[in-house]
Amino acid sequence: MRGAPAGGAHRLAGRTGWRTPPVGGRRRLADATGPCPAGYGPDPGRWFLVRPWTRAGRAIDRAAKEADTDDDAPLEVLLEAPPVREPARGGLPPGRLAVRHGGPLAIPLHAGRPTVVANFVSTIDGVVAIATGPRGGGSDISGGSVADRFVMAMLRALADVVVVGAGTLRAAPRHEWTPRGVAPAWDSDFATWRAALGLAPQPTTVVVSARGDVPPEHPGLSRPDVPVVIVTTRTGALELARRGIPPGARVEVPSDGPLVAAADLLRLVGTLGAAIALCEGGPHLLATLLRDGTIDELFLTVAPRLLGRSADARRLGLVEGVAWPAREAPGTVLRSIRRDGSHLFLRYAIAAGVRPSPA
Ligand SMILES: NC(=O)c1ccc[n+]([C@@H]2O[C@H](COP(=O)([O-])OP(=O)(O)OC[C@H]3O[C@@H](n4cnc5c(N)ncnc54)[C@H](OP(=O)(O)O)[C@@H]3O)[C@@H](O)[C@H]2O)c1
């Protein structure tokens, strides 16, 4: 059984012992100190376990009383860092999205380059893919969690572009990288939110490939309302020209190297006018971006599963292809925790200024 019971945040509040706060207040349940990257919150050295409280919190309580299905039940907020400093995109989404998410979602923006956030689901023991081929990825890892798909859709809804490596694309032969691709029942809600934020109807799909092994017939690359850009190398572009590209897709070769460098990818995404890029993997592409200090935040769902590994079943971890010495590993700061049943939804800021080098 998934998640919180129908009946909403007021029932959750009772269950966890939260009490009614003073009007407009924020009840601090616990606090801790720790490093917090620049650009966050009015009190950057502290973070809080809070009831999402405020005027928005009360609106959520009210709306939650009207939500009567499990799929609409709010994610339980276990920890929320102070609101991000402006400028940020997002905030309280409209109507039942806010209820389901258990409050606002905002992503800070950079002045001179796109913000890059990553979203993955992992088992407790760190497996993100059972196999590299089709049917080895997200749903098998998450156990088909509806809440996980909802959180993915929330992030896609805030993004200008969704970036995937060609391995992830090949592993999902029918997928489309839009909010409706993971949460079709919420399509009109996400459309309303995107319109209110002044965003294009759908995020652009950006596929990264070195070899140009991008199936031209992939249905997720030929939706009329979803722009597609394939970022590749010179070799990859030749291969794409040979085997054909999806109708309407654009091919970009940002540099001469054998791989697409993170900086070149970021620059290219910037030329598309994107302020937020959502990287949905896979682990090899994430490694490239982490290694070059490009990822600002990681949204990680921890699914309540243990899948293990062996010599015969290697299975991919969150980051593949780079191994940092322990002292040089990227720094992270926990920003929020949500819960749906035994699934945890973690949000980490990747600490600014950390520029690890590969081992
Ligand atoms: N659990 C999750 O949240 C999650 C998320 C995403 C993916 N997955 C799973 O992960 C598995 C795929 O893993 P993966 O690591 O192979 O995925 P990946 O990183 O998407 O794919 C690797 C491929 O992407 C291209 N690529 C990556 N970095 C590149 C760079 N810097 N420059 C040029 N091309 C680059 C290359 O494509 P070419 O081979 O075409 O050159 C490379 O072979 C699948 O089973 C998928 O379902 C799980």
The ligand as an SDF file (V2000), in Angstrom:
LIG
                    3D

 48 52  0  0  0  0  0  0  0  0999 V2000
   16.9540    4.6310  -11.7450 N   0  0  0  0  0  0  0  0  0  0  0  0
   16.9860    5.7620  -12.4240 C   0  0  0  0  0  0  0  0  0  0  0  0
   16.6050    6.8100  -11.9290 O   0  0  0  0  0  0  0  0  0  0  0  0
   17.5400    5.7480  -13.8270 C   0  0  0  0  0  0  0  0  0  0  0  0
   17.6990    6.9700  -14.5090 C   0  0  0  0  0  0  0  0  0  0  0  0
   18.2070    6.9310  -15.8000 C   0  0  0  0  0  0  0  0  0  0  0  0
   18.5700    5.7360  -16.3740 C   0  0  0  0  0  0  0  0  0  0  0  0
   18.4010    4.5930  -15.6710 N   0  0  0  0  0  0  0  0  0  0  0  0
   18.7820    3.2990  -16.2650 C   0  0  0  0  0  0  0  0  0  0  0  0
   20.1700    3.3210  -16.5160 O   0  0  0  0  0  0  0  0  0  0  0  0
   20.4350    2.4430  -17.6070 C   0  0  0  0  0  0  0  0  0  0  0  0
   21.2940    3.1500  -18.6240 C   0  0  0  0  0  0  0  0  0  0  0  0
   22.4910    3.5290  -18.0000 O   0  0  0  0  0  0  0  0  0  0  0  0
   23.6290    4.2950  -18.7780 P   0  0  0  0  0  0  0  0  0  0  0  0
   24.6200    4.7880  -17.7850 O   0  0  0  0  0  0  0  0  0  0  0  0
   24.0760    3.5160  -19.9250 O   0  0  0  0  0  0  0  0  0  0  0  0
   22.7890    5.5500  -19.2890 O   0  0  0  0  0  0  0  0  0  0  0  0
   23.2190    6.8940  -20.0300 P   0  0  0  0  0  0  0  0  0  0  0  0
   24.2150    7.6570  -19.2790 O   0  0  0  0  0  0  0  0  0  0  0  0
   21.9330    7.5200  -20.3570 O   0  0  0  0  0  0  0  0  0  0  0  0
   23.7930    6.3570  -21.3890 O   0  0  0  0  0  0  0  0  0  0  0  0
   25.1230    6.2150  -21.7000 C   0  0  0  0  0  0  0  0  0  0  0  0
   25.2250    6.6370  -23.1150 C   0  0  0  0  0  0  0  0  0  0  0  0
   24.8520    8.0060  -23.2230 O   0  0  0  0  0  0  0  0  0  0  0  0
   25.7320    8.6730  -24.0600 C   0  0  0  0  0  0  0  0  0  0  0  0
   26.5490    9.5540  -23.2620 N   0  0  0  0  0  0  0  0  0  0  0  0
   26.6180    9.6440  -21.9170 C   0  0  0  0  0  0  0  0  0  0  0  0
   27.4770   10.6020  -21.5600 N   0  0  0  0  0  0  0  0  0  0  0  0
   27.9410   11.1200  -22.7050 C   0  0  0  0  0  0  0  0  0  0  0  0
   28.8520   12.1660  -23.0330 C   0  0  0  0  0  0  0  0  0  0  0  0
   29.4580   12.8740  -22.0660 N   0  0  0  0  0  0  0  0  0  0  0  0
   29.0780   12.4490  -24.3220 N   0  0  0  0  0  0  0  0  0  0  0  0
   28.4680   11.7640  -25.3020 C   0  0  0  0  0  0  0  0  0  0  0  0
   27.6270   10.7590  -25.0720 N   0  0  0  0  0  0  0  0  0  0  0  0
   27.3580   10.4520  -23.7860 C   0  0  0  0  0  0  0  0  0  0  0  0
   26.5230    7.6020  -24.7600 C   0  0  0  0  0  0  0  0  0  0  0  0
   25.7050    7.2210  -25.8490 O   0  0  0  0  0  0  0  0  0  0  0  0
   26.1610    6.4270  -27.1750 P   0  0  0  0  0  0  0  0  0  0  0  0
   26.3250    5.0120  -26.7120 O   0  0  0  0  0  0  0  0  0  0  0  0
   25.0070    6.5870  -28.1120 O   0  0  0  0  0  0  0  0  0  0  0  0
   27.4020    7.0420  -27.6400 O   0  0  0  0  0  0  0  0  0  0  0  0
   26.6100    6.5560  -23.7010 C   0  0  0  0  0  0  0  0  0  0  0  0
   26.8930    5.2620  -24.1990 O   0  0  0  0  0  0  0  0  0  0  0  0
   19.1000    2.0430  -18.1720 C   0  0  0  0  0  0  0  0  0  0  0  0
   18.7360    0.7570  -17.7140 O   0  0  0  0  0  0  0  0  0  0  0  0
   18.1560    3.0620  -17.5920 C   0  0  0  0  0  0  0  0  0  0  0  0
   16.8390    2.5850  -17.4770 O   0  0  0  0  0  0  0  0  0  0  0  0
   17.9040    4.5740  -14.4060 C   0  0  0  0  0  0  0  0  0  0  0  0
  1  2  1  0
  2  3  2  0
  2  4  1  0
  4  5  1  0
  4 48  2  0
  5  6  2  0
  6  7  1  0
  7  8  2  0
  8  9  1  0
  8 48  1  0
  9 10  1  0
  9 46  1  0
 10 11  1  0
 11 12  1  0
 11 44  1  0
 12 13  1  0
 13 14  1  0
 14 15  2  0
 14 16  1  0
 14 17  1  0
 17 18  1  0
 18 19  2  0
 18 20  1  0
 18 21  1  0
 21 22  1  0
 22 23  1  0
 23 24  1  0
 23 42  1  0
 24 25  1  0
 25 26  1  0
 25 36  1  0
 26 27  1  0
 26 35  1  0
 27 28  2  0
 28 29  1  0
 29 30  1  0
 29 35  2  0
 30 31  1  0
 30 32  2  0
 32 33  1  0
 33 34  2  0
 34 35  1  0
 36 37  1  0
 36 42  1  0
 37 38  1  0
 38 39  2  0
 38 40  1  0
 38 41  1  0
 42 43  1  0
 44 45  1  0
 44 46  1  0
 46 47  1  0
M  CHG  2   8   1  16  -1
M  END
$$$$
